Structures are given as structure tokens and as C-alpha cells.
Amino acid sequence: MKTFKDLVFKKHSSGLGVHATEKFDNGFELSVVAGEHLYSTPRESSNDVNFFSTFEIAIFDMTGGFITRQIIGGDDDVAGFKSRDEISSIMERLTNIR
């Protein structure tokens, strides 16, 4: 099973942070971002994933619609300040949804 360590981070399209996505066999997709203006710690610009201790995530269904709320709760399409361990747990959960 994949964990946070398996995510491949690239420079965020804004140029102010990092971004990784993971597509699961069941069609779900996880987006993980960190950087300036994002719900991460710190909320500063860096292209080094190790600079960040928490991240903002979004989860999408097979059609690209947000399902973050349905999967992990909350009241927004994104969930902020998620640790590496929390993201690994979410990845495990997404893997096991049929």
C-alpha cells in the first residue's frame, strides 16, 4: 500500500509551493499541496517538501468532483493542516473503498 513517502512532489503551478497527486485503482484521486496561501505549515513558499510539516488535501471522485467532505468530514472541499501520518491513513482509507 502506498503512503505519504510514495508521493512525488513537484513545484506547485503557482510557483509558491509543492504539489503531488495520487490516483487510486478505484478512480479516486488525492491532491496534496503546501506553500504560500495554502493550508499548510508553514504557509510560506518553498519547493522542498521537507520544509513543510502539514499539508492541504483535496479528494476527487472519478468525474473530478470534490468528495473531501464525504470521505473525511469537515465543511469544505479541502482539508488543511494534515500531517504526513494523517495523509498516509487517508491514502489507506481511499485504497480500501470499493
Phi, psi and omega in degrees: 000142181280149178230182179308321182300337181276347181292139179254110183269141176232171176297132178296148182301335177285344183081004186245027181170203183234159183210138174219150174230153176223123177261132182259157183302333181276004176098348178287156178224137178249131174247132180233124181226159174204146177148191181300134179072010179247161181279072182224168175237122352284171178261056182233167182276132173196147175260010181252114182302330181289348177290337188256142176253337174225162189221160173262138179233158170219146179238135183238150175273188184296339181261002180090006178279144178296132174227019182306313182300317182292329184274315185238003180086192182094184184231024181222164179284345176237159177233127185257167172058044178267131179284168176302317180295318178298319180294319176300319178295320178295320178297319176298316179299315180296323179299324186272356178281129180252000000 
